[in-house]
C-alpha cells in the first residue's frame, strides 16, 4: 500500500518509480490519484466548515430563544437541519471517495529500490556473481526427476490426475520419506542455526490476510477459495454468490500469508525486532496463466510443500536482514551440495509486494538449466501499511511502520527435484545426500 502523503509531496518521484516498474501510464495514474486526493481534501474542508457552522448555529438557537426571538430561532433551526442533511450526504460522498482512492492505491505494486535493475522480464535479471556456489556435475544423459521417479515406481501422476486432476502427484515410500526428510532438515537448520522460531499456522485465511500481504485484490483469481457448506442457502443465485464471497476463506499460496499477518494491526516494541519466524506448510496455487508450462513433473503444481522464512524489522534493519535471509536460504543448498546461483530480479520480474528480490536458482541436470527454488524479498513498509503494523521505541512513542521480508527456505518439492536429478546414478537409483541420511534412518540410496 502506498502513502498518499508521500505521493502528494513528491509526485515526480512516485511517477518515476512506477515507470521503472514498467507502468506505461504512470504519469496519468499519478495525476488521477492527486486529482482524487485534491477533491477528497476539498470535500473534507467543506464538511469541517459545515460542522463548525452547525455547532455555532446550534448555540445561537439557545440565545435566540432566551431573547424570545422565535423567528430567528426558527431560521437557525432550519439552517441546522439543512446543514445536518448536507453533512450526512457529504460524509457518504467522503466514504465513497475514500474507498475509490484506497482501491486505486491497493492495486499499485510496490516501488522498486534504487539498486534494482530496470527491465521488462526475467531476461533483464542480474546474476550476483559473489553468491554463486558449486559447479555443474559431470553427468551423461541425465534424466529428469519424473523419469527417475516413475521408473522407480515411486512417483505416480496418473493416479493423482484420476483423483484431483492435473498438476498433482502421489509420492511413495523412499521419495515420500525423502521429501519429509528435506522439510525437517530445513526447519532444523533455520531454527537451530539461524534463530528462526518455528510455527504451525492455519492454512485457511481470511481475505483481509490476503490483502495484507498483497495477494488481494489484484490476484484474486490465482487463489483457491473455500466455503463452509453451512453457508449455502436456498436463496437466489445472487444471494448464494454474495454469501460465498462474503464468507470465504483462501487456501494459503505460501505461509507468508499467516506468518506475516501474525502481527497485523499491532504495535511492536522495537526491542523485539527483528522478529523471525518459519513454518513448513502445504501451499496451494491455481497456476493461472501457466497453461502449457511445465506440464510434466512436479515443477509447477497446484499443491506443494514449502518452508517459509519471515522477518519483521525496523526500516534501518531491513536491507541487512534481506542479505541474511538470502544467506539462510542458500545454506540449505550448500549443505546439500547443490550447484546454484543468485540473481537480482529486475523491476519487471519482481512480485507485486516486493521492493527488491533475490531469486536463488538451482541447477537441474535433467533439464540442463537453472530453475528458481527460492525468492527472498524485502517488501519495505508496503505490507505493513496494508496490515497497519507499526513499532514503538523504548520511550513508548510510535516511530512508524515496520518493514517485512519473506523468503523460501526452501520450496521442498523443488528441492526434492534437485536432489533427485543431481544425485541420480546410471542405474536409475538416487543417492541420499549425507546431511539427509540421519533423517532417512540411515538409508543411503533409493532404488537400485
C-alpha positions as CSV (number, residue, x, y, z in Angstrom):
1,X,0.0,0.0,0.0
2,X,1.2,3.5,-0.8
3,X,1.3,6.6,1.4
4,X,-0.8,9.3,-0.2
5,X,1.2,11.9,1.7
6,X,4.4,10.8,0.1
7,X,2.7,10.9,-3.4
8,X,1.4,14.3,-2.6
9,X,4.8,15.6,-1.5
10,X,6.8,14.2,-4.4
11,X,4.6,13.1,-7.3
12,X,7.6,13.1,-9.7
13,X,9.5,10.5,-7.7
14,X,6.4,8.3,-7.5
15,X,5.8,8.6,-11.3
16,X,9.5,7.8,-12.0
17,X,9.4,4.7,-9.7
18,X,6.2,3.4,-11.4
19,X,7.8,4.0,-14.8
20,X,10.8,1.9,-13.7
21,X,8.3,-0.8,-12.6
22,X,7.0,-0.9,-16.2
23,X,3.7,1.0,-15.9
24,X,3.3,2.8,-19.2
25,X,0.6,5.2,-17.8
26,X,2.4,6.1,-14.7
27,X,2.1,9.9,-15.2
28,X,-1.6,9.7,-15.9
29,X,-2.1,7.4,-12.9
30,X,-0.3,9.8,-10.6
31,X,-2.3,12.7,-11.9
32,X,-5.6,10.8,-11.3
33,X,-4.5,10.0,-7.7
34,X,-3.6,13.6,-7.0
35,X,-6.9,14.8,-8.6
36,X,-8.9,12.4,-6.4
37,X,-6.9,13.4,-3.4
38,X,-7.5,17.1,-4.0
39,X,-11.2,16.5,-4.4
40,X,-11.4,14.5,-1.2
41,X,-9.5,17.1,0.8
42,X,-11.7,19.9,-0.6
43,X,-14.7,17.9,0.5
44,X,-13.3,17.4,3.9
45,X,-12.7,21.1,4.3
46,X,-16.3,21.8,3.3
47,X,-17.5,19.3,5.8
48,X,-15.4,20.8,8.6
49,X,-16.7,24.2,7.7
50,X,-20.3,22.9,7.7
51,X,-19.9,21.2,11.0
52,X,-18.3,24.3,12.5
53,X,-21.3,26.4,11.3
54,X,-23.7,23.8,12.6
55,X,-22.2,23.9,16.0
56,X,-22.2,27.7,16.0
57,X,-25.8,27.8,14.8
58,X,-26.9,25.3,17.5
59,X,-25.5,27.6,20.2
60,X,-27.2,30.6,18.7
61,X,-30.6,28.9,18.8
62,X,-30.5,28.9,22.6
63,X,-29.5,32.6,22.7
64,X,-32.3,33.5,20.3
65,X,-34.9,31.7,22.4
66,X,-33.5,33.3,25.5
67,X,-34.1,36.6,23.8
68,X,-37.6,35.4,22.7
69,X,-36.5,35.8,19.1
70,X,-38.7,33.0,17.8
71,X,-38.3,33.9,14.1
72,X,-34.6,34.0,14.5
73,X,-34.6,30.7,16.3
74,X,-36.8,29.1,13.6
75,X,-34.4,30.3,10.9
76,X,-31.4,28.9,12.8
77,X,-33.1,25.5,13.4
78,X,-33.9,25.4,9.6
79,X,-30.3,26.1,8.9
80,X,-29.1,23.4,11.3
81,X,-31.4,20.9,9.7
82,X,-30.1,21.8,6.3
83,X,-26.5,21.6,7.5
84,X,-27.2,18.2,9.0
85,X,-28.6,16.9,5.7
86,X,-25.6,18.4,3.9
87,X,-23.1,16.8,6.3
88,X,-24.7,13.4,6.0
89,X,-24.7,13.5,2.2
90,X,-21.1,14.8,2.3
91,X,-20.0,12.0,4.7
92,X,-21.5,9.4,2.4
93,X,-19.6,11.0,-0.6
94,X,-16.4,11.1,1.5
95,X,-16.7,7.3,2.2
96,X,-17.2,6.7,-1.5
97,X,-14.2,8.8,-2.5
98,X,-12.0,7.3,0.3
99,X,-12.9,3.8,-1.0
100,X,-12.2,4.7,-4.6
101,X,-8.8,6.2,-3.7
102,X,-8.0,3.2,-1.5
103,X,-8.9,0.7,-4.2
104,X,-6.6,2.5,-6.7
105,X,-3.7,2.6,-4.3
106,X,-4.2,-1.0,-3.3
107,X,-3.8,-2.2,-6.9
108,X,-0.5,-0.4,-7.5
109,X,2.6,-2.6,-6.9
110,X,5.4,-1.7,-4.5
111,X,8.0,0.8,-5.7
112,X,11.4,-0.7,-6.6
113,X,14.5,0.0,-4.6
114,X,17.0,2.3,-6.2
115,X,19.5,-0.5,-6.9
116,X,17.0,-2.9,-8.6
117,X,17.9,-3.3,-12.3
118,X,15.4,-2.0,-14.8
119,X,14.0,-4.4,-17.3
120,X,10.7,-5.8,-18.6
121,X,11.2,-9.5,-17.8
122,X,13.5,-12.3,-16.5
123,X,16.0,-11.7,-19.3
124,X,17.0,-8.4,-17.5
125,X,17.7,-10.1,-14.2
126,X,21.3,-9.7,-13.0
127,X,23.4,-12.6,-11.5
128,X,25.1,-11.9,-8.2
129,X,28.4,-13.5,-9.0
130,X,29.7,-13.4,-5.5
131,X,26.8,-15.6,-4.3
132,X,27.3,-18.5,-6.8
133,X,28.0,-21.9,-5.4
134,X,29.4,-25.1,-6.8
135,X,29.7,-26.3,-10.4
136,X,27.6,-28.4,-12.7
137,X,28.0,-32.1,-12.0
138,X,29.6,-34.3,-14.8
139,X,26.8,-36.5,-16.0
140,X,26.0,-38.3,-19.2
141,X,22.4,-38.5,-20.4
142,X,20.9,-37.1,-17.2
143,X,17.2,-37.9,-16.7
144,X,14.5,-35.5,-15.4
145,X,13.0,-36.2,-12.0
146,X,9.7,-37.6,-13.3
147,X,11.6,-40.1,-15.5
148,X,13.5,-41.2,-12.4
149,X,10.5,-41.3,-10.1
150,X,8.2,-43.1,-12.5
151,X,10.9,-45.7,-13.3
152,X,11.4,-46.4,-9.6
153,X,7.6,-46.7,-9.2
154,X,7.7,-44.1,-6.5
155,X,6.1,-41.1,-8.3
156,X,2.5,-41.5,-9.7
157,X,1.0,-38.7,-11.7
158,X,-1.7,-40.8,-13.4
159,X,-3.5,-41.8,-10.3
160,X,-3.2,-38.3,-8.9
161,X,-4.9,-37.0,-12.0
162,X,-7.7,-39.5,-11.5
163,X,-8.3,-38.2,-8.0
164,X,-7.5,-34.5,-8.3
165,X,-6.8,-33.6,-11.9
166,X,-3.6,-32.4,-13.5
167,X,-0.7,-30.9,-11.6
168,X,-0.8,-33.2,-8.6
169,X,1.3,-36.3,-7.7
170,X,1.5,-39.2,-5.4
171,X,4.9,-39.8,-3.8
172,X,5.6,-43.2,-2.3
173,X,8.0,-44.9,0.0
174,X,11.6,-43.6,-0.4
175,X,10.6,-40.4,-2.2
176,X,7.8,-39.6,0.2
177,X,10.3,-40.0,3.1
178,X,12.9,-38.0,1.2
179,X,10.6,-35.1,0.9
180,X,9.7,-35.3,4.6
181,X,13.4,-35.5,5.4
182,X,14.1,-32.3,3.4
183,X,11.4,-30.4,5.3
184,X,12.7,-31.5,8.7
185,X,16.3,-30.7,7.7
186,X,15.3,-27.2,6.6
187,X,13.4,-26.5,9.8
188,X,16.2,-27.8,12.0
189,X,18.7,-25.6,10.1
190,X,16.7,-22.4,10.3
191,X,15.6,-22.9,13.9
192,X,18.8,-24.3,15.5
193,X,21.4,-22.4,13.5
194,X,19.7,-19.2,12.3
195,X,17.4,-18.4,15.2
196,X,14.0,-18.6,13.5
197,X,11.1,-19.6,15.7
198,X,9.1,-22.5,14.2
199,X,5.4,-22.1,14.0
200,X,2.4,-24.2,12.9
201,X,-0.1,-22.0,11.1
202,X,-3.6,-22.0,9.7
203,X,-3.7,-23.0,6.0
204,X,-7.0,-21.2,5.5
205,X,-7.0,-17.4,5.8
206,X,-9.5,-14.6,5.5
207,X,-9.5,-12.1,2.6
208,X,-8.1,-9.4,4.9
209,X,-5.0,-11.5,5.4
210,X,-4.5,-11.9,1.7
211,X,-4.9,-8.2,1.3
212,X,-2.3,-7.6,4.0
213,X,0.4,-9.4,2.1
214,X,-0.7,-8.2,-1.3
215,X,-2.4,-11.2,-2.9
216,X,-5.7,-9.3,-2.9
217,X,-7.4,-7.7,-4.7
218,X,-5.3,-7.9,-7.8
219,X,-4.6,-11.7,-7.7
220,X,-7.9,-12.9,-6.5
221,X,-8.3,-15.4,-9.4
222,X,-4.9,-17.0,-8.7
223,X,-6.1,-18.3,-5.3
224,X,-8.1,-21.3,-4.3
225,X,-11.2,-20.3,-2.2
226,X,-13.1,-22.5,0.3
227,X,-16.5,-22.0,1.8
228,X,-18.3,-24.0,4.5
229,X,-21.3,-25.9,3.2
230,X,-23.5,-24.5,6.0
231,X,-23.2,-21.1,4.3
232,X,-25.1,-22.2,1.3
233,X,-28.8,-21.3,1.3
234,X,-31.9,-21.9,-0.7
235,X,-32.0,-18.3,-1.8
236,X,-31.4,-16.9,-5.3
237,X,-28.2,-17.5,-7.2
238,X,-27.3,-13.9,-6.5
239,X,-27.8,-14.4,-2.7
240,X,-25.7,-17.6,-2.8
241,X,-22.9,-15.8,-4.7
242,X,-22.9,-12.9,-2.2
243,X,-22.9,-15.3,0.7
244,X,-19.9,-17.2,-0.7
245,X,-17.9,-14.1,-1.4
246,X,-18.5,-12.6,2.0
247,X,-17.7,-15.7,4.0
248,X,-15.0,-17.5,2.0
249,X,-11.5,-18.4,3.1
250,X,-8.5,-18.8,0.9
251,X,-6.1,-21.7,0.9
252,X,-2.7,-20.1,1.5
253,X,-0.4,-19.9,-1.5
254,X,2.5,-19.6,0.9
255,X,3.0,-19.4,4.7
256,X,3.9,-15.8,4.1
257,X,0.2,-15.0,4.5
258,X,-0.4,-16.4,8.0
259,X,3.1,-15.7,9.3
260,X,3.3,-12.0,8.2
261,X,-0.3,-11.4,9.3
262,X,0.6,-12.8,12.7
263,X,1.4,-9.2,13.7
264,X,-1.3,-7.4,11.6
265,X,-2.8,-4.4,13.4
266,X,-0.2,-4.5,16.2
267,X,2.3,-2.0,17.5
268,X,5.5,-3.9,18.2
269,X,8.3,-3.0,20.6
270,X,11.5,-2.0,18.8
271,X,13.5,-4.2,21.2
272,X,11.8,-7.4,19.8
273,X,12.9,-6.6,16.2
274,X,14.0,-8.4,14.1
275,X,11.2,-10.8,14.6
276,X,12.0,-14.1,12.7
277,X,9.6,-17.0,12.2
278,X,9.5,-20.1,10.0
279,X,6.9,-22.7,9.0
280,X,6.6,-25.8,6.9
281,X,3.2,-25.8,5.2
282,X,1.3,-27.1,2.2
283,X,0.8,-24.3,-0.4
284,X,-2.0,-24.0,-3.0
285,X,-1.8,-22.1,-6.2
286,X,-4.1,-22.1,-9.2
287,X,-1.2,-21.5,-11.6
288,X,-3.4,-19.2,-13.6
289,X,-1.6,-18.4,-16.9
290,X,0.6,-21.4,-16.6
291,X,-1.1,-23.4,-19.4
292,X,1.5,-25.3,-21.4
293,X,4.3,-24.6,-18.9
294,X,6.0,-27.5,-17.0
295,X,3.2,-29.9,-17.8
296,X,5.4,-32.9,-16.9
297,X,6.7,-33.5,-13.4
298,X,6.5,-31.5,-10.1
299,X,7.9,-28.1,-11.1
300,X,4.5,-26.3,-11.2
301,X,1.9,-28.0,-9.1
302,X,-1.4,-26.8,-7.5
303,X,-0.3,-28.2,-4.2
304,X,3.2,-28.3,-2.8
305,X,5.2,-28.0,0.4
306,X,7.4,-25.1,1.3
307,X,9.4,-23.9,4.3
308,X,8.9,-20.1,4.6
309,X,11.1,-17.5,6.3
310,X,9.5,-14.3,7.6
311,X,11.3,-11.3,9.2
312,X,9.7,-8.2,10.6
313,X,12.3,-5.4,11.2
314,X,12.8,-1.7,11.6
315,X,13.4,0.3,8.4
316,X,17.1,0.6,9.3
317,X,17.5,-3.2,9.7
318,X,15.7,-4.5,6.6
319,X,18.4,-4.3,4.0
320,X,20.9,-6.2,6.1
321,X,18.1,-8.7,7.0
322,X,17.5,-9.2,3.3
323,X,21.1,-10.3,2.8
324,X,20.9,-12.5,5.9
325,X,17.7,-14.2,4.8
326,X,19.2,-15.0,1.4
327,X,22.3,-16.5,3.2
328,X,20.0,-18.7,5.3
329,X,18.2,-20.0,2.2
330,X,21.4,-20.6,0.3
331,X,22.9,-22.5,3.2
332,X,20.3,-25.3,2.7
333,X,21.6,-25.8,-0.9
334,X,25.2,-25.5,0.2
335,X,24.8,-28.3,2.8
336,X,23.0,-30.4,0.2
337,X,26.0,-29.8,-2.2
338,X,23.7,-28.4,-4.9
339,X,25.1,-26.1,-7.6
340,X,23.2,-22.8,-7.6
341,X,23.3,-19.1,-8.4
342,X,21.6,-16.0,-7.2
343,X,20.0,-13.3,-9.4
344,X,18.6,-9.9,-8.6
345,X,15.2,-9.6,-10.2
346,X,14.6,-6.7,-12.5
347,X,11.7,-4.3,-12.0
348,X,9.5,-6.1,-14.5
349,X,10.0,-9.5,-12.9
350,X,9.5,-8.7,-9.2
351,X,6.4,-9.8,-7.3
352,X,3.7,-7.3,-6.5
353,X,4.7,-6.6,-2.9
354,X,8.5,-6.6,-3.3
355,X,10.8,-3.6,-3.5
356,X,13.8,-5.9,-4.1
357,X,14.1,-9.6,-4.6
358,X,16.8,-12.2,-4.9
359,X,15.9,-15.4,-6.7
360,X,18.0,-18.5,-5.9
361,X,18.2,-20.8,-8.9
362,X,19.4,-24.4,-8.6
363,X,21.0,-26.4,-11.4
364,X,18.8,-29.3,-12.8
365,X,20.9,-31.7,-14.9
366,X,17.8,-33.3,-16.4
367,X,16.6,-30.0,-17.7
368,X,20.1,-28.7,-18.4
369,X,19.1,-25.3,-16.9
370,X,18.8,-23.3,-13.7
371,X,15.4,-23.2,-12.1
372,X,14.1,-21.0,-9.3
373,X,14.0,-22.7,-5.9
374,X,13.7,-19.6,-3.6
375,X,12.7,-16.0,-3.7
376,X,13.8,-13.7,-0.9
377,X,12.1,-10.3,-0.9
378,X,12.3,-7.1,1.1
379,X,8.8,-5.5,1.0
380,X,9.8,-2.4,2.9
381,X,6.7,-0.8,4.6
382,X,4.4,-1.9,1.8
383,X,2.7,-4.8,3.5
384,X,3.0,-3.2,7.0
385,X,0.9,-0.2,5.7
386,X,-1.7,-2.6,4.4
387,X,-1.8,-4.5,7.7
388,X,-1.4,-1.4,9.8
389,X,1.6,-2.9,11.7
390,X,3.9,-0.3,13.4
391,X,6.6,-0.2,16.1
392,X,7.4,1.9,19.1
393,X,10.7,2.9,20.6
394,X,11.9,2.5,24.2
395,X,10.2,5.8,25.1
396,X,6.8,4.3,24.1
397,X,6.3,6.6,21.1
398,X,5.2,5.1,17.8
399,X,8.0,5.5,15.3
400,X,6.3,4.3,12.1
401,X,5.6,1.2,10.1
402,X,7.8,-1.9,10.3
403,X,9.4,-3.5,7.3
404,X,8.5,-7.0,6.3
405,X,10.6,-9.6,4.4
406,X,9.8,-13.1,3.2
407,X,11.7,-15.9,1.6
408,X,11.5,-19.6,0.7
409,X,13.9,-21.6,2.8
410,X,13.2,-23.6,0.5
411,X,10.4,-24.9,-1.8
412,X,10.6,-28.5,-0.6
413,X,9.2,-30.1,-3.7
414,X,11.7,-28.3,-6.0
415,X,14.5,-29.3,-3.6
416,X,13.4,-32.9,-3.9
417,X,13.6,-32.5,-7.7
418,X,17.1,-31.0,-7.4
419,X,18.3,-33.8,-5.2
420,X,16.9,-36.5,-7.5
421,X,18.4,-35.0,-10.6
422,X,21.8,-34.2,-9.1
423,X,22.2,-37.4,-7.1
424,X,21.0,-39.8,-9.8
425,X,23.1,-42.8,-10.7
426,X,23.4,-44.5,-14.1
427,X,21.2,-47.4,-12.9
428,X,18.4,-45.0,-12.1
429,X,18.9,-45.1,-8.3
430,X,19.2,-41.9,-6.2
431,X,21.9,-41.3,-3.6
432,X,20.8,-39.7,-0.4
433,X,22.9,-36.6,0.5
434,X,25.0,-37.1,3.7
435,X,23.1,-34.5,5.6
436,X,19.8,-36.2,5.0
437,X,20.8,-39.7,5.9
438,X,20.1,-39.2,9.6
439,X,16.5,-38.1,8.6
440,X,16.2,-41.2,6.4
441,X,17.0,-43.7,9.1
442,X,20.5,-44.2,7.7
443,X,19.3,-45.0,4.1
444,X,21.9,-44.1,1.6
445,X,20.3,-44.9,-1.7
446,X,16.7,-45.0,-3.0
447,X,16.2,-47.8,-5.6
448,X,18.9,-49.7,-7.4
